[in-house]
Amino acid sequence: MGLNQQHEATLRDTVRRLSDTDNLTNICPSQWQGQPLPSQQAVKEIIYLSRALIFPGFFGDSDVTRNNVTYFTGLWAEKLYHLLVDQIHAGLSMDICTDTAPDYDEMEHKAAEKAAEFIKQLPNLRRLLNTDVYATHRGDPAATSTQEVIYCYPGIRAICNYRIAHELIKLDVPIIPRMISEQAHSETGIDIHPAATIGEGFTIDHGTGVVIGATAILGNNVKLYQGVTLGAKSFDMDPDGNPIKGIPRHPIIGNNVIIYSNASILGRITIGDNAIIGGNIWVTQNVAPGERLIQAKANNVLRIKQ
């Protein structure tokens, strides 16, 4: 069925209004020079290839063996490098919003340097993620093997994305790390900001609803259950009434801490080493090392010091 004249005129008018530069306020001026925006699909491919390089056979091609792993690793690493260069380049271009075109050649050179440096860190990312896998396996009686943990546990997928994204943030790569963490959020229901600092042996049990803010710091061997929030309290405002950004506002969690389901730990407070936080508790004050907070009768919080 063809367009009638009235509908054709409506489409032409709508196209004109959608193409009006005054209507394109969210597009950076540098995009007018033909530089593409970062691609959600390409970022998915970066996650896919990074996971395959870190856990060959579990992600990527399942035909990987000890005899052909060098071939597959080389193939994936080269493909990942080119994808990273393109997407980091796009992110850098988007991050520089000027009315004049930036030096794209220099930007591409920076993107290539950052891509190569990221790939250089993949062996260490594998080492870190192996500590997370082993901690998850040790901490869950239902886990039959470390292989099951890698294949099936949403916590490991989310932590994997976090560690990939965090490495890119350390390289001052804009926007791409957040896209990586948000894809994990969509996949698992676990929301870890890539700027958070998380030690080795990190475990997220079940995971759905876990939130970890940008300035949170977690020590080694921390275990979180589903629904845990490591968040901020209300924001400080500047004289113009705008939230002040860039200040530490999330908790510091010590080593060997366990936080049970649906606990909310809010503000720049410290949870000491070996502390245990019970479920369904709102915590806004420091917790001493070794202390236990549990839900007592009449909704009171009981502090138990060791």
C-alpha positions as CSV (number, residue, x, y, z in Angstrom):
1,M,0.0,0.0,0.0
2,G,1.5,3.3,-1.1
3,L,1.5,6.6,0.8
4,N,-1.3,9.0,0.2
5,Q,-0.4,12.6,-0.4
6,Q,-1.3,13.7,3.1
7,H,0.8,11.1,4.8
8,E,3.7,11.7,2.4
9,A,3.6,15.4,3.4
10,T,3.5,14.4,7.1
11,L,6.6,12.3,6.7
12,R,8.5,15.0,4.8
13,D,7.7,17.5,7.5
14,T,8.6,15.2,10.3
15,V,12.0,14.4,8.6
16,R,12.7,18.1,8.2
17,R,12.0,18.7,11.9
18,L,14.0,15.7,13.1
19,S,16.9,16.9,11.0
20,D,16.8,20.4,12.3
21,T,20.1,21.2,14.1
22,D,18.2,22.8,17.0
23,N,16.6,19.4,17.6
24,L,19.9,17.6,17.8
25,T,21.1,18.9,21.1
26,N,22.5,15.5,22.3
27,I,24.8,15.1,19.4
28,C,28.4,16.2,20.0
29,P,29.7,18.7,17.3
30,S,32.6,16.4,16.5
31,Q,30.1,13.9,15.2
32,W,29.3,16.3,12.4
33,Q,32.7,15.5,10.9
34,G,31.7,12.0,10.2
35,Q,33.2,10.3,13.2
36,P,30.9,7.5,14.3
37,L,29.5,7.2,17.8
38,P,30.4,4.2,20.0
39,S,28.4,1.1,18.9
40,Q,26.5,-1.0,21.4
41,Q,26.9,-4.0,19.1
42,A,30.7,-3.5,18.9
43,V,30.9,-3.2,22.7
44,K,29.1,-6.5,23.0
45,E,31.7,-8.0,20.7
46,I,34.5,-6.5,22.8
47,I,33.0,-8.2,25.9
48,Y,32.6,-11.5,24.0
49,L,36.2,-11.5,22.8
50,S,37.7,-10.4,26.2
51,R,35.8,-13.2,27.9
52,A,37.0,-15.7,25.3
53,L,40.6,-14.6,25.8
54,I,40.3,-14.8,29.6
55,F,38.3,-18.0,29.7
56,P,39.1,-19.8,26.4
57,G,36.6,-22.5,25.6
58,F,34.0,-21.3,28.2
59,F,33.3,-18.2,26.0
60,G,34.0,-17.9,22.3
61,D,34.7,-21.1,20.3
62,S,34.2,-24.2,22.4
63,D,36.6,-26.2,20.1
64,V,39.6,-24.6,21.8
65,T,42.2,-27.2,23.0
66,R,45.7,-27.1,24.4
67,N,46.9,-27.8,20.9
68,N,45.1,-24.9,19.1
69,V,44.7,-22.3,21.9
70,T,47.6,-20.2,20.5
71,Y,45.8,-20.0,17.1
72,F,42.5,-19.0,18.6
73,T,44.1,-16.6,21.0
74,G,46.0,-14.8,18.2
75,L,42.8,-14.6,16.1
76,W,40.7,-13.2,19.0
77,A,43.4,-10.8,20.2
78,E,43.9,-9.2,16.8
79,K,40.1,-8.8,16.3
80,L,39.7,-7.4,19.8
81,Y,42.5,-4.9,19.1
82,H,40.9,-3.5,16.0
83,L,37.5,-3.3,17.7
84,L,39.0,-1.5,20.7
85,V,40.8,1.0,18.5
86,D,37.6,1.9,16.7
87,Q,35.4,2.1,19.8
88,I,38.0,4.0,21.9
89,H,38.5,6.4,19.0
90,A,34.8,7.0,18.8
91,G,34.6,7.5,22.6
92,L,37.5,9.9,22.6
93,S,35.9,11.8,19.7
94,M,32.6,12.0,21.5
95,D,34.3,13.2,24.7
96,I,35.8,16.2,22.9
97,C,32.8,18.4,22.0
98,T,34.1,21.4,20.1
99,D,32.8,23.4,17.2
100,T,36.0,22.6,15.3
101,A,37.0,19.1,14.3
102,P,39.7,17.6,16.6
103,D,42.9,16.0,15.4
104,Y,41.4,12.6,14.5
105,D,44.8,11.1,13.5
106,E,46.3,12.0,16.9
107,M,43.1,10.6,18.5
108,E,43.4,7.3,16.6
109,H,47.0,7.0,17.7
110,K,45.9,7.4,21.4
111,A,43.2,4.9,20.8
112,A,45.7,2.4,19.4
113,E,48.0,2.9,22.4
114,K,45.2,2.3,24.9
115,A,43.9,-0.8,23.0
116,A,47.4,-2.4,23.1
117,E,47.8,-1.5,26.7
118,F,44.5,-3.1,27.6
119,I,45.3,-6.3,25.8
120,K,48.7,-6.4,27.6
121,Q,46.7,-6.5,30.9
122,L,44.6,-9.6,29.9
123,P,46.9,-12.1,31.6
124,N,46.5,-10.2,34.9
125,L,42.8,-9.9,34.4
126,R,42.7,-13.7,34.1
127,R,44.6,-14.1,37.3
128,L,42.3,-11.7,39.1
129,L,39.2,-13.4,37.8
130,N,40.5,-16.8,38.7
131,T,40.6,-15.6,42.4
132,D,37.0,-14.6,42.0
133,V,36.1,-18.0,40.5
134,Y,37.9,-19.9,43.3
135,A,36.3,-17.8,46.0
136,T,32.8,-18.3,44.5
137,H,33.4,-22.1,44.3
138,R,34.7,-22.3,47.9
139,G,31.9,-20.2,49.2
140,D,28.9,-22.0,47.6
141,P,28.2,-25.6,48.6
142,A,25.9,-25.9,45.6
143,A,28.8,-25.3,43.1
144,T,30.1,-28.6,41.9
145,S,33.2,-27.2,40.1
146,T,35.0,-24.1,39.1
147,Q,33.9,-24.9,35.5
148,E,30.2,-24.7,36.6
149,V,31.0,-21.3,38.2
150,I,32.4,-19.9,35.0
151,Y,29.7,-21.3,32.8
152,C,26.6,-20.6,34.9
153,Y,27.1,-18.0,37.6
154,P,25.8,-14.5,36.8
155,G,28.1,-13.0,39.5
156,I,31.2,-14.1,37.6
157,R,29.9,-12.6,34.3
158,A,29.2,-9.3,36.0
159,I,32.6,-9.3,37.8
160,C,34.3,-10.2,34.5
161,N,32.6,-7.2,32.8
162,Y,33.5,-5.0,35.8
163,R,37.2,-6.0,35.7
164,I,37.4,-5.4,31.9
165,A,35.6,-2.0,32.3
166,H,37.8,-1.0,35.3
167,E,41.0,-1.7,33.3
168,L,39.7,0.6,30.5
169,I,38.8,3.4,33.1
170,K,42.3,3.2,34.4
171,L,43.5,4.0,30.9
172,D,41.2,7.0,30.8
173,V,38.9,5.6,28.2
174,P,35.6,7.5,28.1
175,I,32.1,6.0,27.9
176,I,33.1,2.5,26.7
177,P,33.7,1.2,30.3
178,R,30.2,2.4,31.4
179,M,28.7,0.7,28.3
180,I,30.4,-2.5,29.3
181,S,29.1,-2.4,32.9
182,E,25.6,-1.5,31.8
183,Q,25.5,-4.5,29.4
184,A,26.4,-6.7,32.4
185,H,23.6,-4.9,34.4
186,S,21.1,-5.8,31.6
187,E,22.4,-9.4,31.4
188,T,22.6,-10.2,35.2
189,G,20.8,-7.5,37.1
190,I,24.1,-6.7,38.9
191,D,25.1,-3.0,38.6
192,I,28.8,-2.4,39.3
193,H,30.2,1.0,38.4
194,P,33.5,0.5,36.5
195,A,35.2,3.2,38.6
196,A,34.7,1.2,41.9
197,T,37.8,-0.4,43.3
198,I,37.5,-4.1,44.1
199,G,40.1,-6.5,45.5
200,E,40.8,-10.1,44.8
201,G,38.6,-13.1,45.6
202,F,35.3,-11.1,45.2
203,T,32.1,-13.1,45.4
204,I,28.5,-12.1,44.5
205,D,26.1,-14.9,45.5
206,H,22.9,-15.0,43.3
207,G,23.5,-11.4,42.5
208,T,20.2,-9.9,41.3
209,G,19.8,-6.3,42.5
210,V,23.4,-5.8,43.7
211,V,24.5,-2.1,43.3
212,I,28.1,-0.9,43.8
213,G,28.7,2.8,43.4
214,A,31.5,4.6,41.6
215,T,33.7,5.6,44.6
216,A,33.2,2.3,46.6
217,I,36.3,0.6,47.7
218,L,36.2,-3.2,48.5
219,G,39.1,-5.2,50.0
220,N,40.0,-8.8,49.3
221,N,37.6,-11.7,49.8
222,V,34.5,-9.7,50.1
223,K,31.2,-11.6,49.7
224,L,27.9,-9.9,48.8
225,Y,24.5,-11.5,48.6
226,Q,21.6,-10.5,46.3
227,G,20.0,-7.1,46.8
228,V,23.0,-5.5,48.5
229,T,23.5,-1.8,47.9
230,L,26.9,-0.1,48.4
231,G,25.5,3.4,47.7
232,A,25.5,7.1,48.6
233,K,23.3,9.2,50.8
234,S,21.8,12.4,49.6
235,F,24.1,14.5,47.5
236,D,25.9,17.7,48.6
237,M,24.8,20.7,46.5
238,D,26.9,23.6,45.1
239,P,25.7,27.2,45.5
240,D,23.7,26.9,42.3
241,G,21.8,23.8,43.6
242,N,23.6,21.3,41.4
243,P,24.9,18.0,42.9
244,I,28.7,18.1,43.6
245,K,30.3,15.4,41.6
246,G,33.7,13.7,41.9
247,I,33.8,13.4,45.8
248,P,34.0,10.1,47.6
249,R,30.5,9.2,48.6
250,H,30.3,5.4,48.8
251,P,31.4,2.9,51.5
252,I,34.9,1.4,52.1
253,I,34.6,-2.3,52.7
254,G,37.4,-4.1,54.5
255,N,38.9,-7.5,53.8
256,N,36.9,-10.8,54.5
257,V,33.6,-8.9,54.9
258,I,30.3,-10.7,54.3
259,I,27.1,-8.6,53.6
260,Y,23.8,-10.5,53.5
261,S,20.9,-10.0,51.2
262,N,19.1,-6.6,50.9
263,A,21.5,-4.7,53.2
264,S,22.0,-1.1,52.3
265,I,25.4,0.4,53.2
266,L,25.3,4.1,52.5
267,G,27.7,7.0,52.5
268,R,31.4,7.2,53.0
269,I,31.6,4.9,56.0
270,T,34.0,2.1,56.7
271,I,33.1,-1.5,57.3
272,G,36.1,-3.1,59.1
273,D,37.9,-6.3,58.3
274,N,36.0,-9.5,59.0
275,A,32.7,-7.7,59.8
276,I,29.4,-9.4,59.0
277,I,26.3,-7.4,58.0
278,G,23.0,-9.2,58.3
279,G,20.2,-9.0,55.8
280,N,17.7,-6.1,55.5
281,I,19.7,-3.6,57.4
282,W,20.3,0.1,56.7
283,V,23.9,1.0,57.7
284,T,25.0,4.6,57.8
285,Q,27.7,4.5,60.5
286,N,31.1,2.8,60.7
287,V,31.3,-0.8,61.6
288,A,34.3,-2.0,63.7
289,P,36.5,-4.8,62.5
290,G,35.0,-8.2,63.5
291,E,31.7,-6.6,64.4
292,R,28.4,-8.3,63.5
293,L,25.2,-6.3,62.7
294,I,22.0,-8.3,62.7
295,Q,18.3,-7.6,62.6
296,A,16.9,-7.8,66.2
297,K,13.3,-7.8,67.3
298,A,11.2,-4.7,66.8
299,N,13.4,-3.9,63.8
300,N,16.3,-2.8,66.0
301,V,19.8,-3.4,64.9
302,L,21.9,-5.4,67.2
303,R,25.7,-4.9,67.3
304,I,27.8,-7.9,68.4
305,K,31.5,-7.2,69.0
306,Q,33.9,-10.1,69.0
